[in-house]
Amino acid sequence: MNWLAKMNSAFRVPPMTRLRIFLALALAVFADGLQLLLGPLGWAFVDQAIDCVAMILVSWVIGFHILLLPTFVVELVPVLDDLPTWTACTAAVIALRKRAQNSPPPTGAER
C-alpha cells in the first residue's frame, strides 16, 4: 500500500452513529467543563494538554474536520478557553456530517 492510500484511509470519515455522536459530545463537554473548572487563566500547560487530547479524541471519534483547527487555536487564548468552543464546534461538525450523510448522492445529470 502506498503512502497516499495510507493517508487517505487515515482521514476517512466514519459514519455518524448515535454512539459516535454521544462520545464526541461527551468528550467536548468534558474538555470544556474541565477547562472551566481550572479558571480563566488555567494552569501552565494543563489547558493546552486538554486541548490537544480533545482535538485528538474528537477527531478519532467523528473524523477530522477543518472546523476543529480554528477551535484548537481559539482555545490557546487564555480567557477565550472558558467558552464552550469544543462543544459548539463538535455539534457543528456533527450537524454538517449528518447532513452530508443523509443527502442523496449526485446523479449523472447534476454533475
N, C-alpha and C positions, 0 to 999 in steps of 0.2 A: 504494500500500500504506500503510495507516495505521500509526501508531506502536505500537499494541497487537499487530498482526500481526508487526511487526519484532521486538519484544521476545520474543514467543512463539517465533519462529524462532531467536532467539539462544540461548534456553535449552532448545532441543530436545535430547533425549538421543540420542546416536549409538548404533548397535548395537554390542554388545560383541564385537569380533572378537579373534582371537589377537594381531594386530599392535597394536591399541589397548591391550590388556591388557599386553603386553610393554613398550610405550613408556611407559605410565603408571607401571608398577612400576619401570622403569629410571630414569625421571625422579625418582621418590620416593626410591629408594635412593641415587641420585647426590646429591640435595639433602641427605639425612640424613648421608651419608658426608662430604660437603664441610663440613658444619657440625661434624661430629665432629673432623675434621682441624684446624679452626680453634681448637679448645679450648673449655673450659667458658664462658669469658667472651666468646669471639669477638672480632671486630674491630668497631670502631664502624661501624654501619650495614651492614656486609657480610652479617651473619646476616639482617637484615631484608630486604635486597635478594634474598638467596637464597630467603627465604620468599615474597616477592612473585612472583618468577619461577616458583617451584614451584607456587604456587596458580594462576597464570595458565595455565601449561603443562599441568598435570594437568587443570584444568577444560576446557581446549581439547581434550585428547585423549579424555577419557571423559565430558565434560559436567559442568556444575556440580551439586554435591550439597551439601545443608545441612551434612553432616558435615565438609566442608572448612573451614567457618568456625571452629569451636572449635579445630581443629588449627592454623589460622593464628594464633589468639590465644595458644594454649599455646606456640607456637614463639617468641613475643615475650618470654617469661620466660627470663632468662639461663641458668639451669642446666638447665631442662627441655628446651631445644632440643637437648641431647645425646641425648635419647631418640629412637628411630626413629619419630616420630609421623607423618611423611609416608608412610612405608612402610606402617604399620599402618592408617592412615586410607584410603589408596588401596586396599589389599587389602580393607578392609571395604566400601567403595563398590563395588568390582568385584563382590564376592560378592552384595551387595544388587541390583545391576543385573542380574547373571546370573540370579538367582532370579526377578526380575520379568520378564525377557526369556523365560525358559523356562516360566513359569506360563501356563496357558491363559487366554484372555480370559473374563470372566464372561458367562454366558448370561442370557437374559431372566428365568429363574426365580430366579437367585441375586441379582439386584439388589434 
